[in-house]
Amino acid sequence: MSGTEGAHDEALRGLVERGVLSGWQADQVRAALAAHEPRRAGARWTEVVGYIGGGLVLAGACALVGASWSELSRPVRVALLAALAVVAVAGALVMAGGPQHLRGRRGTVPTVRRRIGGVLLALASVLAAFAVGESLEYDGDLTWAPVLVGLVVAAAGYAALPSAVGQVAVWGMAAGLVPALIDTWWPQTRHFSLLLGGAWIGLGLAWAALAAAGALVERRLGLGLAPALALVGSQIVLAWDGYTAWGYAATLAVAAACLVFYRWERSAVLLVFGVLGITVGLPELVWDLTDGAIGAAAVLLLAGAVLLVASWVGLRTHRRAKPAARTAG
């Protein structure tokens, strides 16, 4: 991306923060500007070559280290992982053009450099987590510590240089921290599935709130990661006997929330997860209420019918949201 495109992004973010434009309107303006910009195949190929080169270097380093990993002492392994994390951070700084350009959403780092830098910072968070885990020798009482360190590094990297990969890294570390904390605070608990599912539903709701509030630069990505985690959490609740009703209710509630919120935020991923939640939740509910009396074929027919109805509802919602968005614009 050129300096002009970076300025466009910065200006649009400022308009969204001041409430002049909605997130959807800013995305539409950005897409329209990108459609009229001449494509630069050179920059795209440069990015691809950079990813391939980085992958080859990482694969080679893993091969070299893996051959003698078991022969290295634990301090050496920790130092090696920490050094690789530092190298990844240094590479991200080089890609960004120096620390002075790491100013979060107000930075002017070109998109290609931002993406590569985001990948390097996400890799640094994973390496930092491994380094801490190796130093603790994965002590059963501190299983949460490596993930927590990885989360802190990933969050700091995303705050300094926002990117899609960086957001996924923060989301993944946060989701991974939940079971580690549950296993530490309530070891061998009989309610593990209930606690994990409920925590992931809560984290999904919190992630959706952050995305809706504009705290996440990649708004649509955040709106996709949030219901994905909430739906997985809802299904995990079903694994615990006695709380199946809560699992069905949570699944359908998440699906309904996605469809309702789609009226204000025209993100296709909300429509997809809304339809998916209804398609999965209703047949499971019927199967449980009938105690499995209906056969698999009937369940498939029911799922198909639910999918058709949910698709129809989604299309109706899409058609109503589209003119509403145009009127708001």
N, C-alpha and C positions, 0 to 999 in steps of 0.2 A: 504494500500500500504506500502511496506517495504521501508527502507532507500535507498536501491538500486534503486527501482522504482522512488523514489523522485529525486534521483540524475540523473536518465535518463531523467526525465521531465525537470529538470533544464538545463541539457546539450543540449537537443533539443531546448529549448527556446532560449538559447544563440546562437545556430547555425542559427536559424531563424532570430534573431535580427541582426546577422552579415551578413546575406544574403547568407550564405553557402547552406542552405536548404530553400525551399519554405514551406509555411504553409501546403500544401497538402502532400509534401514529409515527413514532420515531423509527420503528422498524420499517414501516412502509416508505418513509422518506429515504432511509438508508438504502433500501432495496432499489428504489427508483434511481438514486444517484449511482449506485453500483452498476445498474443496467446500462447507463449511458457513458460509463467510463470504458476506455479502450482496454482490452484484456492484455495482460503482460505475461506471456507464456514463460519468459525468462525467469521472472520472480517465482512462478509456480514450480518450475523445474529446479530452481535453486533450493527451494524449500524441500522438495522431494529428495534431492541429492543429499541435503543436510540430514534428513531423517535416516536415509539409508546408511550414510557414513557413520552417524552416531550409533545406529543399531549394530553395524559391523564392529565398531570399536568396543561397544559394550559386550557383544557376543564373544569377541576375542579375549577381552579381559576376563570374562566369566570362565572361558575355557582354560585359560592359563592358571587362574586362581583355583578353579575346581579340581585340577589335577593334583594339587598339593594342599588343598584346604584342610584336610584332616591332619596333615603333618604340621600345620602352623599352630603356634600357641594361641590361647584365647586373647591375650593383649594385642598380638600382632593382627589377628582377625578383626578385632574392634578398631584398631588404628587404620587398617586398610579400608574398612567400610566407611569410617568417618572421613578419611581422605577422599574417597570417591564422592561422598556427599558434598564436601567442600569444593571439589573440582566441578561438580554439577552446578553448584551455586555460582562459581566463578564464570562458567560458561554462559549461564543465564545473564550475568552482568555484562559480559562482552556482547551478547546478542542485543541487549537493551541499549547499548551505547554508553554504559557507565551507570553508577549508582544514582547520579543526578536525574536520570530519566525514570527511575522507579517511583512514580508518584501516583500509583493506583489508577483509578479511572480518569484522572486528570493528566496522565502521562501521554506523551506523543510518540510512543514507540510504534513503528509501522506494524501492520497486522502480521506479516510473515515472521518478523523477528519476535513479535509478542507470542505467537504460537510456539515457536521453537524454544523460546525462553521459558514459557509455561510448562512445556514438557520436561525441560531440565530441572525446573524447580519441583515439579511433581516427583521426578526421579530422586531428587535430593531428599524429599520427605520419606520415601520408601527406604532409601539407604540409611537415613538417620534412625528410622524405626528398627531396622535390622541391627544396626550398631548397638543400640541400647539393649535390644533383646539378647545379643551375643554377650554383652558385658554382664548382664544379669543371669546369663545361662538359662534364660526362660524360667526363672523362679516361679513356682506356682502361685505365690502370694503377690507377685508383681506383674502378672500377665498384661495388666492394663498400661503399664509404664511405656513400653515400646510404641503402642498405638497412640498414646497421649502425646509422646514426643513427635511422632509422625504427623499428628493432627496439628500441633503447634507450628511445625515447620511448614506444612502445607498451607495453613491459614495465613502465616506471615508471607509466604511466597505469593499467595493469591492477592493479599492486600497490597503488596508492592507492585505486582505485575499480573493483573487479572487476565485469565484465559479460560477457555472451555475445559482444557485438561486440568488446569489448576482447580477449578470448581469441582470436577469429578473426584480429584484427589482428596479435597477437603471432605466432600460428601462420603466417600468411601472410608476414610479414616474415622469420621464421626460415627458412621454405622458400625464399623468394626470395634469401636471403643465400648459400645453398649453391651454386647455379650461378655466382654472381658470384665467390665465393672460388675455385672450381675453375678458372674462366676466367682468374683472375689468377695463381694459383699454377702451373697447368699449361696455359698458353696453347696452343691448337691441338693438344691431346692427342688421340690416337686412342682413348683409353679414356674419353672424356667421358661417354658413356651409362652405362658401368659405374660410374664414380665417382659420378655424379649419382644413379643408382638406388640404389646402396649407401648413400649418405649420407642419402637420403630415407627409406630403410627404417630406418636407425639413428635418425633424428630421430623417425620415427613410433613406434618402440619407446620412445624416451625420453619422448615425449609421453604414451604410454599409462602409463608408470611414474608420471609426475607426476599423472595423473588418478587412478590407482589408489591412490596414496599420499595423496590428498586435498589436494595442493598447488594444484590448480585448483578454484575454487569451483563452476563449472559442470561437475560431474563427468561427466555423461552426454555433454555436448557434447565434452569432451576425449576420451572413449572413442570418439566417432565420428570426430573429426578424425585421431586416431592411425592407425587401420587404413586410412582413406582415403589418407593420404599414403604409408603403407607399401605398399599395393597399387599405387598409381601408380608408386612407385619400382621395384617388382618388374617391372612391365610395361616400364619404361624399360630395364631390364637386358636384356630380350629384343631390344632394338634393336641390340645389339652382337654381331656374329657370333663364335661360339666360346664364348659364355657363355649360350646359350639355356637350357641345363640349369639354370643358377643361377637364371634368371628364373622358370622353371616351379617349381623347388623353393621359391623365396622366396614366390611367389604362393600355393602350396598351404600352405606353413608359416604364413603370415599368416592364411589362412582357418582352418586348424586351431587356431591360437592363439585366434582370436576365438570359435570354438565351445567350446573348452575353458574359456576365461575366463568365458564366459556362465554356466557352472554356478555360479560364485561371484558374479558381478555381472550381475543380471538387467536388462540394458540391451538393448532391442530392436535398437539399431543394431549391436551386436556380432553378433547373429544374422544381420542383413541382410548385413553385409560378409563374414561367414563363408560364407554360401550363395553370395554373389556371387563370392568368390574361387575356390571350388570349381567353380562353373559356368563361369568364364572359364578357369581354369588347366588343367583336365583336357582339354577339347577341343583347346586349344592344344598340349598335350603329345602327344595322339594324332596330331594333324595333323603334328607335327614328326617323330615316331617313324616314321610311315608315309611320310614325305617327300611329303606332299600326295597320296598315292595315293587316299585316300577323297575323294569329292566333297563339294561344299558341302552337298548335301542330307543326306548321312550325318553331316556335322559338326553340322548343325542338329538331327538326330535325337539324336545323342549329347549335345549341349548340353541338349536337352529332358529326356532321361533323367537326366542328371546333376543338372539342376535339381530334378526330382521326387524323386530320392534324397536330395539335399541338403536339400530342404524337409522330407522325412520325418525325416531325422536332426535337423533343427532343431526340429521339433515334439516329437520324443522328448526332446530336451535341455530344451526349454521345460517340458514336463510334469514332468520329473524335478527341474528347478531350482526349480519353484514350491513343491512340498511341502518341499523342503530349506530354502528361504528361510523358510517358515512355521515350520518346526521351530526354525530358528536364532533366529527372533523370539520 
